[in-house]
Amino acid sequence: MTRIKAAVCTEFGQPLQIEDVLLRAPQAGELEVTLEAVAICHSDIHFAEGAWGGDLPAVYGHEAAGRVTALGASVTGLTIGQRVVVTLIKSCGTCTNCASGKPTICETPDADASPISRSDGTVVAQAMNCGAFAERVVVDQSQVVPLPEDMPPEAVALMACGVITGVGAIVNAGKLRAGEDVVVIGAGGVGLNAIQGARIAGARRIVAVDMTEEKLETAKAFGATDGVLATGKAPWRQVHKVLGRGADLIAVTVGAIPAYNQAPRYLGWGGRMVMIGMPHSGAMAEYEPVVLAYMAQGMVGSKMGDVVIRRDIPWLADLYRQGRLKLDELVSGRWSLDQINEAIADTKAGEAKRNVILF
């Protein structure tokens, strides 16, 4: 057992507590990573608020980067000291979905006990298979990808969730074809990466829809060709005016029911919606099936951008190193682990793209 510091959630909706906890050594197929950076994703915040339930006490955090410091038996292709990105995508590699290239929806139940505990023996849940609001993590080898040494840890960390979720939702789930028109609802961290994905994939026009002018300006810096305020009356009409028609693809990157209810109105004939943002459990959206059927429109959910991490993360890392993918510009603030509650509050205020905890 190794004693480490971690930010522990002991009660939903309350500040995280910095505690000394114990982390067991990696077992077969696992590795230990000493973290250099972990970003704060809205999913971590929603979990800590109790939006999706879960066991407590728990350590959240799932968008991380660090260096390999221990290897369990049977781990291959990784070496001590290697820089890796740590994702929540734990996959068996053999179930029907994994075998068909869909590891984000692996069907094998996760029966492994959490590697984190308190000194009194209390088990601390390792949320989202990571528990990365901590100095070190023990994760399955399927969850990590080595990345180049010349990439700063903040940039590496962002590739664990926000970047692959946004870009992948457009390229993999949305199957965007060059020349199509895209609308992205929400210009936060994931939305900006959906915009980048649309730019990289060759969209004709990319319209960002958000609540503030400031975020629309930021969206244009990441590749949006146009911006429309969601606060206006019937903003979808303004989008139709900009495009000259309905959108081929709309990506909903916020977990807001009004956004989901309005999203089909932005679509043209044969258009499709990619559902990325996750509302609270039990929240329901409403649609007119007759419209979707008559206009041959479709809806598809996208979990973690439908990525295959060993295929997609190296591709995106190469785009970053070429200057074609913005990562450094996504970092709004750098904080210490002791400042995590301040960083969370700043994220909840809505202006930050990504706040990053540095170790």
N, C-alpha and C positions, 0 to 999 in steps of 0.2 A: 504494500500500500504506500502511495505517495501522498503527502499532505499538500494541498493546493488551496489557493483562495478562489472563491466563486461567489457570484451574485445569486442568492437563493430566493425564490418566491415562496413565502410561507403562508400568504393569505392573498387571494385574488383581490386586485384593485388596490393593494397596498405597496409601498416602496419595497424594492428588493433589498435583502440584507447581505452584506459582505461577511462571509463566514469562511473559516478553515474547514475544509471537507477532505475526505479520503478518496483517492482514485486508485482502483486496482490496476494491476499490470495487464497488458494485453494478452488475450487468450488466442487460440488458434484462429487464424484468419483476420486478426485485429492488429492495429498498430496504435501507438501513442504519439500524439502530436503536441509539441509545446507551441502554444499559439503566439503569434506576433500581432494579429489584428482580428477583430470581429466587428462586423457592422450591425447596426440595429435596424431590423426589419419591422414593419408594422405587424407582421404575423406574430413576432415575439410579444409585442405590446398587447395584441388581442388575446393571446394565450394568458398572459399575466393578469389581464383584466377578467378572465373567466369566460370569455366569449364562446369558447369551444370546449369547456370543461377540461378534464385531465386530473392527474394525481398531484398532490402536494405532500411535502416540499418538492420543488422542482428547480432545475437550472435550465433556462432557456438559452437562446443564441444558436444560430445555425448558418451564419454567413461568415466563414472564418478562413484564416490562412496561418500557416506556421511551418515548423520543421519537424521531421520525423525524429523521435528520440528513443523509440523502442519498437521492436517488431515481434509479433507473436509467431508461433509455428505456422508453417505453410504459406506465409506471406511472400509473394514474389513480385519482382519488378520495382521494388522500392528499396531505398538505402537510408541508413542513418544520416541525418543532417540535410536530407533533401527537402527543398521547399515544396509544399503541397497546398492545394485548395481543399477545404473540407466542406462537403455538401451534406444535406440531409437524405440524399437519394441512396438508400440502402437496398441492394438488389441481390437476389439469390443467383441470378444468371441462368437458371434452368427451368423456371416455370414457363407457362405458355406465353405470357406477356414479355418476359425477359428474352426468351428465345426468339421472339418476333421483333426485337428492337424497341421495346417499350418498357425500359427499366423503371421509369417514374411511377408505373402502376404495377409493380411487382406484386404477385398474388400470394407469396409465401408469408405467413404470419410471422411477426417479429416476437419471438418468445424469449429472447435473451434478457437476463436481468440487468438492471442498470449497474454500470461500473462505479457509480458515485454513492457514497454513504457518509453519515456523520460518525464521529468517534464513538457514540453510544450504540452504533449498529443500525440506526434508522436509515432506511433506503431513501435516497434522494433521486427522484425521477430524472432521467436524461431525456429532456424534451426534444422531440423531432430527431431522435437518434444522434444528437450532437452534444447538447449541454455546453455550448461554447462561450457562455458568459463566465469563463473560468480560465485559469492560467494554462491548463492542459486538458486534453480530451483523449479518450480511448474510443476508437470507432472501427467499423468494419472496413476492410481494404477496398470494398466496392465503392466507398464514399469519397475517395480521394483521387486527385489527379496531380501529378508533378507539373510544375510550371517553371519557366526560366528564372534564373537568378537575378536578371536585370529588371524584373518587374517589382515595384515597391509592394510591400505587404498589403497596403490599403487596396491597391488595384486588384491584387490576387483575391482578397476576401470578397470583394464585390461580385466576383464571377461565380460565387457559390450559390447565389439565389437571384438577386434583382436583375442582373445582366442576362443570365440564361433564361430566366422566366420571361422577361420582356422580349428579347430577341427571338427566343424559341417559339413564343406564342405566335409571332408573325410568320416566321420561316417554316417551322415544323407543323404547328397546329393549324395555322391559318393558310398555309401553303400559298403564300402570296406569289403571284406571277409578276414579272417586270411589266410596268405600264399600268398596273391597277391603282385605284385610288383607295386610300386608307384614312380612317378616322380613329383617333386614339382618345378615349375619354379618361382624363386624369393625367396630369403631367408631373406626377411624383417620381420616385425612384424607378419603379417598374415601368411607368408610362414613358419616361424618357428613353428607356431601353427598347420599348416597343417602337418608338419613333426611330431610334437608331436602326432597329431591325428592318423597318420599312424602307429606310434610306439605303441600307446596304443591299436589300433585295431588289431595288430598282423601282420603287413606287413612283407613279407619275406625280401625284399630289398627296401630301400628308397633312391632315388637318388635326390640330390639337384642340381639345375642348376641356376647359378648366374654369374654376371659379374666380381666378384672379388674373389681371393683366400681367403681373410679374411672372407668373408661371408660364403664361403663353409666350412671353419673350424668351424665357429660358428654353422652352420647347423648340423655338426657332433656332437657337444656338446648337441644338442637338439634331436638327434636320427637318423639323416641321416647316412646310412651305406656307402654312396659314394657321391662324388661331381664331377661335370663336369662344366667346364667353358663355359659360353654361348658365349664367344668371339672367341672360336675356330671354325675351319671350320666344318660345319655340326655336331654340338654337339650331335644331335640325334643318329648319328652312334656310337659315343662313349658310349652313354647310352645303345644302343642295345648290344654293346660288353660287357658292365658290367653285364647286365641282362641275356644275352644269348638269348634274344628275345625282342619283344616290350613290353611296359608297359601295365599292366591291367588298370591302372588309372593314369591320369595326372591332376594335379591341377595347373591352371594358376592363380597366386596370384598377378600379376602385371598388371596394366592397359596399357600395351604396345601392339600396333597392331602387330609388328614383332613377339612377343611371341605367340600371338594368331594364326598368320599365320603358324608358325612352329610347334605348339603343336601337331597336328595329326600325324606328322612324328615320334613322340616318341612312338606312340601306337602300340600295337600288334593286332592280330585278336581278334575281340570282345571287344577291349579296349574302354574306355570312358573318356571323358574330362569333368572336372568340371570347369566352368567359374566363377571366383571370382573377379579378378581385373577389375576395371571399367575404360575404356578409356573415353576420352572426348566425349560429345554428338556429333553425326554425324560421328565419326570415324568408318570405315568399315573394316572388315576382309574378306579374300578370302579363299574358300575351293573348293576342287573337290568333288562334291556330289557322283560321281561314285565310288571314293575310299572309302568313308564312307559307302556307301551302300554295296559294294562288300565285304568289310572287316567286315561288321556288327558292325561298330563303332558308338558311340553315343556322343552327347554333351548335357550338362545340365547346366543351370544357377543356381547359389546358392546365395541367398540373406540372409546375416547374418547367414550362416551355416544351414539354414532351422531349426533353433532351436525352441524348446518349452522352454522358459526360466525357468519356474518353475520346469521343469523336468531336463534340461541339466545343468543349472548353479550349482545347489546343487551337482550334480554328479561330475562336474569338481572341485568344491571347496573341495570335499572329496578327490579326487585324489591329489590335491595340499597338503592337510594336511597329506596325506600318503607319500609325497615325490615323487609321480609318475608323477606330472605335474609341469613343471618349470614355475613359474611366476615372482619371485623376479629377476631371471636372465634376464628377458626381459626388465627391467628398465635400460635405458642408462643414464638418467640424471634427476635431480629433480630441478624444477624451481619455482619461485613465479609468481603470475599473472602479476605483473609489468614486468616480463622478458619474456612474452609470445612470442613476436616477435623474440627474440633471440632463444627461444626454437623451434619455427617454422623454422627459418633459419637453425638450427642445424639438424632438421629432414629432411629438403629438401636436405641437403648436402649428405644424403644417408647412413651414417654410423650408425645412431642411430637405435636401435630396437624399443624402445618406450621412448619418453620423457614425463615426468609427471609434471603437475602443482600441487603443494601442497598448501593448504590453511591453 
